[in-house]
Amino acid sequence: MITIVPKYRLIEKFLIDEIKSGKYKHGDKLPTEKELMEMFNASRETVRKALERLVVKNLVTRKPGLGTFVNLEKRNRVVGILVQQITSYIFPYVTLGAEEVLFRNGYKMLLGNASEDPHKERQVINEWLEIGIEGLIIDPVCSATRRSNRDLVEDLVRKGLKVVLVHTDWEIPGAGAVVLDDWYGGEKAAEILYQYGHRRVAVLYKSLHLPSVLRAQAFLKRGKELGFERMYEKVFHVSEFTGIPMQYAYELLSLPKGQRPTAVFCYNDATALQFYLMAKRMGVRIPEDVSLIGFDDAPIGDFRDILTTFSHPKEEVGRKAVEILLKMVEGEPPERYVFKPQLIMRESVSYPKG
């Protein structure tokens, strides 16, 4: 079988070989785009793609109006870490774990806040590429939707940038990933509620985030297998930090008592907290009237002490992501690591009344 190598890869390899041979020293100017176009009978777009791949690999720098120059200085040892929300929920803990390993290995960290906005996420990544980073750890926003920056991440990986995805695994060849077994968590939540005698249940989740979707799908699938009499699916399409879960909690808790779910699974603890607050406002007791399960074992005040939830090794996720990334920087293949969440039984689940 004959493999046809794209022309931009041929140009890229040619220039790498020329640099490695010593023909070009640090700071030397490479042939111009026009010269490379003539040399390889290639389009300007093809030449630029080859040069951009060398930029990502920190082998060259491009100076508008001046040209492309060889960069053989010592590696900058900078890693970018881009999270969905830099100051809230579990994300600061993931970052702390990552920073610990980076510092121990002599790396510097660029920390970015995507604010759950794919446009901002893309902007931050592109700015970092201009600065120069050796690798990227990213918890992608809108990972279950077409709004995600999956195309950009795939392109960066193809160009040689070392990338490790956190919480979402898009199964991109050449990229690493650190995730939780979200499917297991969703199934286990359904099984626990069934064992406690619940037959009318609900699930609250966000459609934007892949872990959320997986947890909910697993819960619904396992619930159907177990034979729940009724399952309410409440899905929201914006951030849970907008307060939207409280609206859905109100809708569920306003149902006639014979129709109201006796147990609810929330895809994360932030959603569970809002359900709890609405229940308290409406005089519905947890767990006497409605049982509640969350996910992440998040640091959300006193409510954490009573909420049945699933463990999330926050700092360890950050540490593992950096460990995988640094191995990739040294030439090792990418790794996919899966943490199995453990159920933490507290006081928010009980047998239904009556």
GULUM-373203 format. One record per residue (C-alpha): residue number from 1; x, y, z. Coordinates in Angstrom, 3 decimals, always signed. Layout:
BEGIN
PT num        X        Y        Z
PT NUM        X        Y        Z
...
# end
This chain:
BEGIN
PT num        X        Y        Z
PT   1   +0.000   +0.000   +0.000
PT   2   +1.454   +3.356   -1.053
PT   3   +1.196   +6.137   +1.510
PT   4   +1.016   +9.633   +0.083
PT   5   +2.724  +12.148   +2.359
PT   6   +1.079  +15.592   +2.361
PT   7   +3.273  +18.256   +0.796
PT   8   +3.313  +20.402   +3.924
PT   9   +4.828  +17.451   +5.797
PT  10   +7.531  +17.154   +3.152
PT  11   +8.374  +20.837   +3.532
PT  12   +8.347  +20.519   +7.306
PT  13  +10.699  +17.497   +7.228
PT  14  +13.015  +19.222   +4.757
PT  15  +13.395  +22.250   +7.003
PT  16  +13.857  +20.137  +10.154
PT  17  +16.588  +18.126   +8.415
PT  18  +18.278  +21.342   +7.248
PT  19  +18.242  +22.715  +10.799
PT  20  +19.480  +19.474  +12.359
PT  21  +22.288  +19.202   +9.806
PT  22  +23.689  +22.501  +11.036
PT  23  +23.107  +24.364   +7.797
PT  24  +21.018  +26.861   +9.753
PT  25  +22.153  +28.107  +13.159
PT  26  +20.131  +29.773  +15.864
PT  27  +18.800  +33.079  +14.576
PT  28  +19.405  +32.301  +10.897
PT  29  +16.678  +33.214   +8.455
PT  30  +15.001  +30.358   +6.587
PT  31  +13.993  +30.551   +2.909
PT  32  +11.041  +32.857   +2.302
PT  33   +7.518  +31.598   +1.684
PT  34   +7.928  +32.456   -2.002
PT  35  +11.203  +30.545   -2.271
PT  36   +9.655  +27.492   -0.593
PT  37   +6.617  +27.731   -2.879
PT  38   +8.879  +27.614   -5.937
PT  39  +11.148  +24.924   -4.482
PT  40   +8.262  +22.524   -3.766
PT  41   +5.742  +23.753   -6.341
PT  42   +3.372  +24.384   -3.452
PT  43   +0.704  +26.926   -2.581
PT  44   +1.275  +29.668   -0.030
PT  45   -1.261  +27.987   +2.251
PT  46   +0.710  +24.721   +2.163
PT  47   +3.995  +26.465   +2.950
PT  48   +2.443  +28.400   +5.810
PT  49   +0.998  +25.217   +7.284
PT  50   +4.480  +23.655   +7.311
PT  51   +5.980  +26.732   +8.959
PT  52   +3.202  +26.894  +11.543
PT  53   +3.975  +23.319  +12.576
PT  54   +7.582  +24.340  +13.179
PT  55   +6.383  +27.275  +15.281
PT  56   +4.325  +24.941  +17.483
PT  57   +7.431  +22.774  +17.931
PT  58   +9.409  +25.859  +18.990
PT  59  +11.929  +25.275  +16.181
PT  60  +11.314  +28.612  +14.497
PT  61   +9.868  +32.030  +15.199
PT  62   +7.959  +34.049  +12.617
PT  63   +8.380  +37.807  +12.482
PT  64   +5.796  +39.594  +10.333
PT  65   +7.452  +41.481   +7.501
PT  66  +10.875  +40.027   +8.274
PT  67  +10.631  +36.262   +7.787
PT  68  +11.054  +32.946   +9.613
PT  69  +14.033  +32.460  +11.916
PT  70  +15.586  +29.380  +13.513
PT  71  +15.016  +29.062  +17.254
PT  72  +17.437  +26.696  +18.945
PT  73  +17.424  +28.292  +22.358
PT  74  +16.845  +26.173  +25.458
PT  75  +13.290  +24.907  +25.810
PT  76  +11.078  +27.410  +27.567
PT  77   +9.628  +24.730  +29.883
PT  78   +6.234  +26.415  +29.953
PT  79   +2.958  +24.476  +30.122
PT  80   -0.482  +26.013  +29.665
PT  81   -3.348  +24.827  +31.863
PT  82   -6.786  +25.955  +30.735
PT  83   -9.817  +25.252  +32.937
PT  84  -13.511  +26.055  +32.697
PT  85  -13.754  +28.180  +35.840
PT  86  -10.524  +29.245  +37.513
PT  87  -11.924  +30.347  +40.873
PT  88  -14.861  +28.071  +41.623
PT  89  -16.006  +24.544  +42.308
PT  90  -13.397  +21.765  +41.796
PT  91  -11.199  +23.526  +39.236
PT  92   -8.819  +25.311  +41.637
PT  93   -7.979  +21.955  +43.223
PT  94   -7.204  +20.341  +39.874
PT  95   -4.921  +23.278  +39.114
PT  96   -3.134  +23.025  +42.469
PT  97   -2.359  +19.363  +41.836
PT  98   -0.972  +20.173  +38.395
PT  99   +1.112  +23.076  +39.663
PT 100   +2.724  +20.890  +42.309
PT 101   +4.147  +18.454  +39.738
PT 102   +5.158  +21.202  +37.299
PT 103   +7.094  +23.077  +40.002
PT 104   +8.816  +19.896  +41.137
PT 105  +10.006  +19.276  +37.575
PT 106  +11.215  +22.806  +36.923
PT 107   +8.369  +23.902  +34.661
PT 108   +6.497  +27.187  +34.623
PT 109   +2.720  +27.356  +34.296
PT 110   +0.405  +29.587  +32.330
PT 111   -3.055  +29.431  +33.893
PT 112   -6.090  +30.268  +31.798
PT 113   -9.762  +30.753  +32.598
PT 114  -12.170  +29.851  +29.787
PT 115  -15.200  +31.076  +31.770
PT 116  -17.204  +28.285  +30.081
PT 117  -16.928  +30.266  +26.827
PT 118  -15.518  +28.454  +23.760
PT 119  -14.603  +31.761  +22.098
PT 120  -12.527  +32.827  +25.087
PT 121  -11.011  +29.360  +25.289
PT 122   -9.855  +29.559  +21.661
PT 123   -8.487  +33.067  +22.172
PT 124   -6.412  +32.006  +25.181
PT 125   -4.976  +29.005  +23.333
PT 126   -3.990  +31.100  +20.325
PT 127   -2.328  +33.697  +22.562
PT 128   -0.339  +30.971  +24.284
PT 129   +0.798  +29.560  +20.963
PT 130   +2.219  +32.955  +20.060
PT 131   +4.069  +33.089  +23.379
PT 132   +5.296  +29.517  +23.015
PT 133   +4.308  +26.568  +25.207
PT 134   +5.678  +23.037  +25.348
PT 135   +2.344  +21.482  +26.173
PT 136   -1.307  +22.102  +26.930
PT 137   -3.588  +20.646  +29.597
PT 138   -7.203  +21.535  +28.911
PT 139  -10.596  +20.825  +30.454
PT 140  -12.579  +21.778  +27.337
PT 141  -15.796  +23.760  +27.544
PT 142  -18.944  +22.726  +25.665
PT 143  -17.249  +19.364  +25.131
PT 144  -20.497  +17.578  +24.221
PT 145  -21.484  +20.108  +21.549
PT 146  -20.467  +21.396  +18.133
PT 147  -19.497  +24.666  +19.814
PT 148  -16.449  +23.003  +21.325
PT 149  -12.905  +23.708  +20.154
PT 150  -12.264  +20.098  +19.305
PT 151  -11.176  +21.061  +15.774
PT 152   -8.504  +23.383  +17.175
PT 153   -7.223  +20.775  +19.627
PT 154   -7.068  +18.138  +16.886
PT 155   -5.141  +20.549  +14.675
PT 156   -2.646  +21.351  +17.430
PT 157   -2.049  +17.656  +18.092
PT 158   -1.500  +17.018  +14.375
PT 159   +1.043  +19.845  +14.357
PT 160   +2.967  +18.232  +17.186
PT 161   +1.863  +20.097  +20.313
PT 162   +1.630  +17.837  +23.366
PT 163   -1.938  +17.939  +24.680
PT 164   -3.640  +16.212  +27.609
PT 165   -7.421  +16.469  +27.977
PT 166   -8.959  +16.511  +31.449
PT 167  -12.464  +15.214  +32.308
PT 168  -13.324  +14.845  +28.602
PT 169  -11.785  +12.259  +26.300
PT 170  -12.387  +12.976  +22.639
PT 171  -10.175   +9.987  +21.739
PT 172   -7.910  +12.161  +19.600
PT 173   -4.959  +10.140  +18.258
PT 174   -1.775  +11.569  +19.764
PT 175   -3.455  +13.275  +22.736
PT 176   -3.441  +12.097  +26.339
PT 177   -6.477  +12.098  +28.636
PT 178   -7.319  +11.935  +32.339
PT 179  -10.975  +11.238  +33.063
PT 180  -13.343   +9.758  +35.600
PT 181  -15.439   +6.698  +34.865
PT 182  -18.577   +8.813  +34.523
PT 183  -20.639   +5.952  +33.122
PT 184  -19.964   +3.856  +36.195
PT 185  -21.071   +6.726  +38.444
PT 186  -24.371   +7.141  +36.643
PT 187  -25.122   +3.429  +36.776
PT 188  -24.193   +3.183  +40.446
PT 189  -26.466   +6.106  +41.343
PT 190  -29.427   +4.347  +39.711
PT 191  -28.628   +1.092  +41.488
PT 192  -28.373   +2.708  +44.925
PT 193  -31.706   +4.504  +44.551
PT 194  -33.352   +1.300  +43.350
PT 195  -31.924   -0.646  +46.305
PT 196  -33.397   +1.934  +48.657
PT 197  -36.830   +1.301  +47.173
PT 198  -37.258   +4.357  +44.977
PT 199  -39.328   +3.895  +41.842
PT 200  -39.989   +7.486  +40.743
PT 201  -36.687   +9.235  +40.098
PT 202  -35.260  +12.205  +38.239
PT 203  -31.907  +13.246  +36.812
PT 204  -30.707  +16.840  +36.432
PT 205  -27.803  +17.459  +34.087
PT 206  -26.125  +19.864  +31.663
PT 207  -26.141  +19.082  +27.945
PT 208  -22.944  +21.044  +27.248
PT 209  -20.398  +18.946  +29.122
PT 210  -19.516  +15.399  +28.069
PT 211  -19.071  +13.998  +31.621
PT 212  -22.512  +15.343  +32.501
PT 213  -24.093  +13.684  +29.481
PT 214  -22.376  +10.359  +30.166
PT 215  -23.484  +10.321  +33.817
PT 216  -27.072  +11.055  +32.861
PT 217  -27.187   +8.574  +29.987
PT 218  -25.815   +5.830  +32.221
PT 219  -28.355   +6.647  +34.944
PT 220  -31.269   +6.564  +32.508
PT 221  -30.119   +3.385  +30.783
PT 222  -29.529   +1.523  +34.032
PT 223  -32.788   +2.862  +35.440
PT 224  -34.692   +1.490  +32.487
PT 225  -33.017   -1.904  +32.974
PT 226  -33.887   -1.912  +36.678
PT 227  -37.502   -1.001  +35.970
PT 228  -38.110   +2.396  +37.538
PT 229  -41.792   +3.266  +37.149
PT 230  -41.073   +6.850  +36.133
PT 231  -37.910   +8.738  +35.260
PT 232  -37.870  +12.510  +34.806
PT 233  -35.084  +13.871  +32.643
PT 234  -34.331  +17.531  +33.313
PT 235  -31.580  +18.821  +31.043
PT 236  -30.344  +22.406  +30.942
PT 237  -28.330  +24.004  +28.175
PT 238  -26.447  +26.724  +30.071
PT 239  -24.046  +26.748  +33.003
PT 240  -25.420  +25.476  +36.291
PT 241  -23.918  +28.583  +37.886
PT 242  -26.689  +30.637  +36.258
PT 243  -29.110  +29.143  +38.793
PT 244  -31.118  +27.206  +36.210
PT 245  -31.165  +23.992  +38.326
PT 246  -33.312  +25.795  +40.893
PT 247  -35.984  +26.340  +38.255
PT 248  -36.028  +22.655  +37.373
PT 249  -36.029  +21.717  +41.041
PT 250  -39.127  +23.892  +41.514
PT 251  -40.860  +22.186  +38.583
PT 252  -40.162  +18.713  +39.956
PT 253  -41.075  +19.542  +43.537
PT 254  -44.316  +21.234  +42.427
PT 255  -45.678  +18.012  +40.951
PT 256  -48.539  +16.314  +42.813
PT 257  -47.202  +14.170  +45.622
PT 258  -48.116  +10.939  +43.853
PT 259  -46.155  +11.978  +40.772
PT 260  -43.235  +13.784  +42.341
PT 261  -39.929  +11.884  +42.227
PT 262  -38.895  +10.416  +45.552
PT 263  -35.201  +10.573  +44.586
PT 264  -33.036  +12.760  +42.347
PT 265  -29.577  +12.275  +40.843
PT 266  -27.736  +15.501  +40.007
PT 267  -24.786  +15.342  +37.647
PT 268  -22.650  +17.379  +40.051
PT 269  -22.757  +18.781  +43.571
PT 270  -23.316  +22.374  +42.434
PT 271  -26.586  +21.229  +40.866
PT 272  -27.460  +19.147  +43.933
PT 273  -26.894  +22.157  +46.203
PT 274  -29.363  +24.239  +44.193
PT 275  -31.923  +21.439  +44.329
PT 276  -31.460  +21.281  +48.095
PT 277  -31.901  +25.045  +48.492
PT 278  -35.122  +25.033  +46.479
PT 279  -36.437  +22.050  +48.445
PT 280  -35.702  +23.866  +51.699
PT 281  -37.472  +26.979  +50.406
PT 282  -40.554  +24.879  +49.527
PT 283  -40.599  +22.985  +52.807
PT 284  -39.518  +19.675  +51.211
PT 285  -37.152  +17.736  +53.456
PT 286  -33.984  +15.950  +52.303
PT 287  -33.982  +12.926  +52.614
PT 288  -37.330  +12.429  +54.390
PT 289  -39.365  +13.610  +51.397
PT 290  -36.828  +13.361  +48.550
PT 291  -33.489  +11.564  +48.458
PT 292  -30.591  +13.260  +46.675
PT 293  -27.302  +12.140  +45.114
PT 294  -24.632  +14.421  +43.684
PT 295  -21.243  +13.910  +42.087
PT 296  -17.697  +15.283  +42.746
PT 297  -17.605  +15.565  +46.558
PT 298  -17.084  +19.284  +46.052
PT 299  -16.150  +21.747  +48.824
PT 300  -19.542  +23.464  +49.061
PT 301  -19.867  +24.253  +52.758
PT 302  -21.930  +22.429  +55.356
PT 303  -24.120  +20.798  +52.697
PT 304  -21.163  +18.580  +51.824
PT 305  -21.434  +16.924  +55.242
PT 306  -24.844  +15.430  +54.441
PT 307  -24.761  +14.919  +50.649
PT 308  -24.396  +11.419  +49.262
PT 309  -22.082  +11.834  +46.312
PT 310  -19.209  +10.348  +44.338
PT 311  -15.545  +11.000  +45.035
PT 312  -13.489  +13.096  +42.658
PT 313   -9.687  +12.931  +43.117
PT 314   -9.319  +16.590  +42.166
PT 315   -5.661  +17.249  +42.961
PT 316   -4.665  +13.795  +41.717
PT 317   -6.351  +14.465  +38.363
PT 318   -4.121  +17.526  +37.951
PT 319   -1.008  +15.626  +39.019
PT 320   -1.698  +12.729  +36.661
PT 321   -2.358  +15.066  +33.714
PT 322   +1.032  +16.736  +34.184
PT 323   +2.822  +13.413  +34.611
PT 324   +1.394  +12.165  +31.320
PT 325   +2.197  +15.446  +29.558
PT 326   +5.829  +15.552  +30.710
PT 327   +6.342  +11.982  +29.530
PT 328   +4.951  +12.994  +26.143
PT 329   +7.351  +15.957  +26.000
PT 330  +10.200  +13.482  +26.510
PT 331   +9.002  +11.402  +23.564
PT 332   +6.804   +8.786  +25.240
PT 333   +3.387   +7.920  +23.752
PT 334   +0.212   +9.521  +25.146
PT 335   -1.687   +7.755  +27.907
PT 336   -5.355   +7.586  +28.836
PT 337   -5.925   +7.304  +32.585
PT 338   -9.326   +6.620  +34.151
PT 339  -10.143   +7.244  +37.821
PT 340  -13.015   +5.205  +39.212
PT 341  -15.254   +7.364  +41.441
PT 342  -16.301   +5.865  +44.753
PT 343  -19.760   +6.303  +46.227
PT 344  -19.725   +8.296  +49.483
PT 345  -22.850   +7.470  +51.463
PT 346  -23.941  +10.262  +53.778
PT 347  -27.373  +11.392  +54.968
PT 348  -29.189  +12.566  +51.833
PT 349  -30.472   +9.130  +50.794
PT 350  -33.114   +7.142  +52.656
PT 351  -36.080   +4.869  +51.962
PT 352  -39.180   +6.593  +50.562
PT 353  -42.059   +7.206  +52.966
PT 354  -45.272   +5.289  +52.686
# end
